[in-house]
Amino acid sequence: MFASPAYAQAIGGAGGITSFIPLILIFAIMYFLMIRPQQKKMKQHRAMVADLRKGDQIVTAGGIMGKVTKVGSDNEVEVQIATGVKVKIVQHTIQTVLNKTEPAK
């Protein structure tokens, strides 16, 4: 009527590595769908921030639009948001660059 203990152990202990295959597949799917695109986007953002120049029009993460007037050495950017109004912001808060200026020749 009941299964013997030896028979039950033989059925349950058959898959050592096969029990980890679904976990490995889930991790691989998560890597290709979430982690890799996020790393790629971060790399593009770092490149965009590194290429900032005076005269570029930007949008910050807070939604403020302005023109770069000075790029500081310690991750600071001075942005003119209106005539005579300049603010200092951290470079990594820049969301997008609207208009790039051409480098001086």
Helices and strands as residue ranges (DSSP letters): H 5-12, H 21-30, I 31-35, H 36-50, E 57-60, E 65-71, E 76-82, E 85-90, G 91-93, E 94-99
